Amino acid sequence: MEQEQSSQTQGSHTKTEETKQEQKRLFRSTTNKTISGIFGGIGEYYNIDATILRLAWILITVFSGFVPGILAYVIAIFVVPERIQKSS
């Protein structure tokens, strides 16, 4: 009997976690942006400073021959939606 109750509690707990994860979405930042807000949005999503992400992207782009990094950035501009600010 206790096993059934604990499994039901665990089942509802995982559903709550899934709901929280589904609510968190990746957006381009409208406040922390240099060009299009891609790294600002990624930084907000993962709670990392966007400057660190920008520096890492520059290093990866330079050492990979420029094209893959620039191509990934351009694709991200079109794929990642911009956060729409709700007016109060």
C-alpha positions in Angstrom: 0.0 0.0 0.0 2.8 2.4 0.9 4.6 1.5 -2.3 1.6 2.5 -4.4 1.3 5.9 -2.6 5.0 6.6 -3.0 4.9 5.7 -6.7 1.9 7.9 -7.2 3.7 10.8 -5.4 6.8 10.2 -7.6 4.7 10.2 -10.7 3.0 13.5 -9.9 6.4 15.0 -8.9 7.9 14.1 -12.3 4.9 15.6 -14.1 5.4 18.9 -12.2 9.1 18.9 -13.2 8.1 18.3 -16.8 5.6 21.2 -16.7 8.3 23.5 -15.3 10.7 22.4 -18.0 8.2 22.9 -20.7 7.5 26.5 -19.6 11.1 27.5 -19.9 11.8 28.5 -23.5 14.8 29.9 -25.3 14.3 33.4 -26.7 16.5 36.1 -28.2 17.1 38.7 -25.5 15.7 42.2 -26.1 17.7 43.8 -23.3 21.1 42.0 -23.4 22.0 42.1 -27.0 24.9 43.2 -29.1 23.8 42.2 -32.6 20.6 40.1 -32.4 20.3 38.9 -28.8 21.2 35.3 -29.4 23.9 35.1 -26.7 21.9 37.2 -24.3 19.0 34.8 -24.7 21.2 31.7 -24.2 22.8 33.4 -21.2 19.4 34.1 -19.7 18.2 30.6 -20.4 21.2 28.9 -18.8 22.0 31.6 -16.2 25.4 32.3 -17.7 27.0 35.7 -18.4 26.5 36.4 -22.1 30.0 37.9 -22.4 31.5 34.5 -21.6 29.3 32.9 -24.3 30.4 35.6 -26.8 34.1 35.1 -26.1 33.7 31.3 -26.4 31.8 31.7 -29.7 34.6 34.0 -31.1 37.3 31.5 -30.2 35.4 28.6 -31.6 34.6 30.5 -34.8 38.2 31.6 -35.3 39.6 28.1 -34.7 37.0 26.4 -36.8 37.6 28.5 -39.9 34.9 31.1 -39.5 32.2 29.6 -41.7 30.6 27.1 -39.2 30.4 29.6 -36.4 29.0 32.4 -38.6 26.6 30.0 -40.3 25.3 28.7 -36.9 24.8 32.3 -35.7 22.8 33.3 -38.8 20.6 30.2 -38.5 20.0 30.9 -34.8 18.8 34.4 -35.7 16.1 33.0 -37.8 15.2 29.9 -35.6 15.2 31.4 -32.1 12.2 33.7 -31.6 12.6 37.1 -30.0 10.9 37.6 -26.6 7.8 39.8 -26.9 7.5 42.2 -24.0 4.0 42.4 -22.6 2.9 46.0 -22.2 1.3 46.7 -18.8 
